[in-house]
Amino acid sequence: MITIHLSADDLARVRMAPSPLWETVCSFGVLTNPNRHSVHAPWARRARQMLSGADVSPLVVAMGIGGRCPDYLSPPPEAPHATFRDELERLEATPPDVIYEEVEALMQGEAKLLSRLPHEKVRMQRVLDDPEGSLKRLVAALDRYHELAIGPYWPRIREHLEADVLRRGQALVLGGAEAFFSGLDSRVSFRGEVLVLDQPHEAAIEAAGRGITLVPCVFSWPHVLTLVDSRFRPALAYAPRGVAKLWTSSRSAPNGTALEAALSPSRASVLKSLLLPRTTTELAQELGLSPAAISAHLSRLKVAGLAEPLRSGNRVYYRLSFAGESLLEIFSETD
């Protein structure tokens, strides 16, 4: 279990920032372990075709052991709209001694595993022998890999990430830290001033006024990833909902008839309008229905577990529950 203590000052410094570099690094882990990431199988098939003949060996050398990567590979994003080039330049500026220390610490922590995987030990030793040269080769390989495997899909990925940032930003404003963190992942909870992550290893972290950066990352699925490095503020990467829909073609039923057949046209319209939190009055104005009709639909959706209320001051907002989002994905009704 990992615990991150967040004071009031830390909660005032919560930041959300997608990271093209994190997506690129995580995607390579997906590509090398396709059976563990079936949701990305359509992308993986296309990426392998695009990468045919490309030299990705520096990436293989730099990647970690048993799914764990050195922290220097993924410095947390400093701005919500950083480009891949911006982040690659930050990676390129990593001091060689930092690379050496992190790789050596990783090898010591995974000594038992390395004793059974001598080829992995040789691979990591190459980085220790030449951290500066290893970094140069890594940056060049990442640049080419991103161009071929991520670049063609980045507009689609970015749109998905930005939509998630908007939704969760509203949850933070309307429902506070508990509503914000509780919706990230079933393994993440917020208790008092402590963010708790259900993970196989133990760590207790003090944000100490630095705040925390949340990184929505489609290729982190199905994991929640943490970065704890004294050089940076704590960072947590999570998979935004609806990741599987990224790699499927749009198959929305004409005029939403499938969803309407399941729920009725009016109720289906209300459900789809809850992609962003709405009040009863806002829904009535938006859909041209009476407040009483909206209340009746919301009541049914709440009983069905498809919508949930969220109070902010004197106002009550309604938003999709996890089950509600899943239902819209089934009927291809999410954006």
N, C-alpha and C positions, 0 to 999 in steps of 0.2 A: 504493500500500500504506500502511496506517495501522498504526503500532505503538504500543502502550500499555505502558509499563514498570510492572510491579506488584511491589513489594517484599513481603516477608513481612508487614509491617504492612498493606499494601494488601489482601493476600489475606485477612487477618483481618477486613477491613472490606467484604467483598463483600456486597452487599445485592440482594435481588430485590423488585421492587415494581411491580405493574400500575398503569397510569395511565389513568383515564377521560379526562383531557385529551389525552394522546398519542393515544389511540384516536380521539377526536373529530377532532383536527387531521389525523391520517393518513387517516381515512376520507374527509375532504373531498377530499384529493388523489386517492383512489381514484375518487370520484364524478366528478371532472373529467377523469380519464384512464381510462375504463372498459376500453378495449381493451388496456391494459397490466396489468390486474388481473382477469383473467377469472374467477379463483377466487371473487371477491366479486360476480359478476354477479347472482346471485339477490337478494342484499341491495341492490345498487345499484338494481335495478328497483323494489323496494318503497320504497326511500328516496326516489326521485324522485317517486313518487306521494304520499308523505307530505309532501314539501316543496313540492308544487304551490301556487304563490301566495305562498310565504314569501320574504322578502327576504334573500338570502345575499350580496348585493354587498359588504358590508364584509369578508366572508371572502375573496372574490376579490381585493379590494384588498390585504389583509394578506399573502396567500400569496406565496411567494418566486418565484424565476425558475428555469425549467428543472428543476423538481422539488426545488430547494433552498429551504428556509424559513429566515427569521431565527430565531436561537436563542431569542429572548424568547417565541416562540409556545409553546414546550414546555419549561418548567423541569422538571428531573427530579423525580420524586415524592420527597417527604421521608419518607413513611410507607407501609407496605405496604397499608394499607386506607384511603387517602385517598379522599374522595368527589369527584365532579365539582365540587361547590360549593366545597370546600376549595381545589382546584387553580385554579378560575376566580378566586378571590379573590387568589391569589398572582400570577396573570397580571395582574389588574387593578391590582396594586400596582407594576407595572414602571415605573421612572422614565422620563420622556419622553426624556431624553438617551441612555439605553440603547437605546431603540427607534431613535432617529435614527442613532446610531453603527453599530448592526448593519445597518440597511437601507442606509446609505451604503456600508459595507464590502462588502455583498453586491452592490450595484450596480457598485462598482469592480471586484470580482472577476469579474463577468459582463458587463463592458463590451462585449466583442465580440458576445455574444449579444444584448444590448440594442440594439446598433446595427442589428440586423436585425429587431428587434421593437419599433418605436417605441411601440406601444400599451402594452407592458409597462413601458417606461420612464416613460410618463405615469402609469401606475397606481402604480408605486413612488414617484414624485415626490410623489404625493398624501399618502403617509405622512410623507415628510420635511417637507412643508409644514405638517402639523398632527398631530404624533405623539400628543399627548394626546387630541385629538378622535377620531383614528383608533382609538386603543385603546378608548375608550368604545364606539364603534360596533361594534368587533370583539367585545368582551365580550358585548354584547347579542345580536349575531347568533349567536355561538357557543352562548350559552345556549338560544336558540330552536332552533338546528340540532340540538344534542344532544338536546333534548326530543323532537323529531320523528323524527330519523334514527337515534339511538343508544339513547336511553332504552328503547324497546320491546324491544330486544335485549340490553340490558346484563346482566340476570341470566344469560342464556345465555353471553354473552362472559365475564363474571366467573368463572363456574364453570369454563370452559375454561382461563382464565389461572391460576386458583388450583390447578387440577390440575397444570398444568405447573410451577408454583413448587414444589409438593410433590415431584414427580418429580426435578427438578433439584437441589433441596435435599438429597434423599437421595443423589444422585450426588456432590455436593460432600462430604458427610460420609463416604460410603463409599469414594470413589475419589480424593478430593482435587481440586485445581484442574485438573489435566490432564483427568480424566474429565468434570469439570463443563463446562469450556469447549469441549472437543472435540465435545460433543454439541449445541452450540447451532446450528451451521450449517456447511456444507461449506467456507464461505469464512473460517471462524474457526478459528485454531489457537493453542495455547499452547506456547511454546518457552522452557524455562528460566523466567525471570521476565518474559517478554515475550508479550503478547497480540497476535497478528498478524491483521489483517483484510485480506483481498484486496479492495481497493477501487480505483477508477480514479484517485483523487488521493492525494497523498503527505502524510503528517503523522507526526510523532514526538511522543508525549505522555508526560509524566511524571506519574503519579498523585500522587507526592510525599506519601504517607501519607494521602491523602484517601479511598482505597479506590475502588471502582467500583460503580455501580448498574446492574443488569441489568433491563431493562424488557420483559417479554413483551408483544407487541403484535400482535394478529391482523391489523390493517390495515397493518402494515409489510411484510407479505408482498408480493413475494418478496425484499425487500431486508433488509440489516442496516444500521441507522442509528446514527450516533454523534453525541453532543453533547459538544463540548469548549468550555467557557466558564469563564473564570477565576472567575466568581461561584459555580460549582457543582463538585461532584465529577464526574469523567468518567462518562458514561452511554452505554449501548449498548442499542438496541432490536432485538429479533429476533422472528421469527414462530414461535410454538409449533407443534409438529407437529399435524397433523389439522385445520388451519384450514378446509379445504374442507367438512368434515363439519358445521361450524356452520350452514350454510345449506341443508342437506338434511334432509328428514324422516327420522325413525327407521324403518329398514327391516330390523331384525334378523330373521334367519330364525328360525322357530319352534324354540325349544329349541336354537338354534345349529346346526341340522342341516346347513347348507351348509358351515360350517367343519369340523364333525365328519366330514362326508363326505370332506373334503379331507385331514384329518390323523388321523382316528380320534378318538372321543369323549374318551379320556383325554389324548391329546396336545393336543387343542384346549383342554381345561381347564387344562393346565399353561401353555400359551402365554398364555391370557387372564389367568392369575394373575400373569404377569410384568409387568403394567402398572406395578407397584411392585416393586423388587428383593426377591427372596426367596432364602433358603437352601434346600438340599435338604430339610433337616429341617422347615422351616416349610411347604414345599409339601406334604410327606407328611402332616403334621398337618392342614393346611387341606383337602386333597382326599381324605383317607382312603385314600391309596395307600401302598405300601411304599416306603422310601427307595431300594431297588434299582430299582423301577419308575420312580420319579421320575428317578433318575440316567440310566436308559436313554432316557427321553423327552428329557431335557435334552441328552444326547449327540447325539441325532438332530436336535434343533432347532438346536444349535450348528453341526453340520456343514452344515445347510441355510442357515445364516446368519441365522436368525430370532431367536436368543438369544445373549447374550454374557456371559461371567463377569466378575465384578468383585470383586477381593480387598480385604478390609479386615482387617488384622491376621491372625489365624488363620482367619478365616471367609471363605468364598467365596459371594458372592451372584450370582444370575443375574437379568438384566433383558432386556427386549426390545431387539433391535437396531433400526436404522431400518427395515430390511426387515420385521421382525416387526410393528412398529407399522403399517406400510403395509398389510400383509396383513390385520390386524384391521380397518383402516379399510375395505378392500375388502369385507369380509364384515360391515361395520357392527357390529363387536363391541367397539369402544371406547366409553367413557362420554363 
